[in-house]
Amino acid sequence: MMRNLARLLGGLGALYVLVVRGNLTLDLGLGRRLRPLGPIAWRIQAPRELVFEVISGPYLGRTPRALGQKLVVWERGTDLVLAAHFTRVAASLTATTLETVRFERPDRISFRLVRGPVPHLAESFVLEESEAGTSLTWSGELGTDLWSIGAWWGGQVGRAWEAAVRASLEGVKDEAERRAAAG
């Protein structure tokens, strides 16, 4: 009995690692649950075009070495890329997602998950001019399968996803404001 329990737990652990790493996406279409992401808003003291450039630069241009551990662009077009994103979720575990990223200059950047820890994810950054510079709003939708189990998993992934977006956009805010101040 203990041996079977150990095997079951080992199998579940291996499944968890495969899903988090993006090596296995479970898209069963059974009991699909959707949950909103955000909206979260930032006020950035920089022109909208500059904020757009800070976000789009690593995707549409050359990806800086400093982002090499977080972003790899697999395919690059003029307004659409296919990119892998890497997010550390534990000391020895990095989540990997593969996403399309569409750029609609100067006011929208949209992401759609191709492969990752959930079967459905769509999100966007909307940039609007404001008195202080730019208002950036992030929002999206995350979907999981398998009813209550999927809803629980969506909660886990959603919290980690929102934390990663917050950290990333704080960096965008800092860089855009630095560039704006430098003229």
HUSUL-V132380 format. One record per run of one state. SS is the DSSP state (H for helix, E for strand, L for the rest). FROM is the first residue (numbers start at 1). TO is the last residue. Records with the same first field share a line. If there is no record, write none. Layout:
SS->FROM-TO, FROM-TO
This chain:
L->1-1, 21-32, 45-47, 61-64, 68-70, 77-79, 91-92, 105-107, 116-119, 131-132, 145-146, 183-183
H->2-20, 48-60, 65-67, 147-182
E->33-44, 71-76, 80-90, 93-104, 108-115, 120-130, 133-144
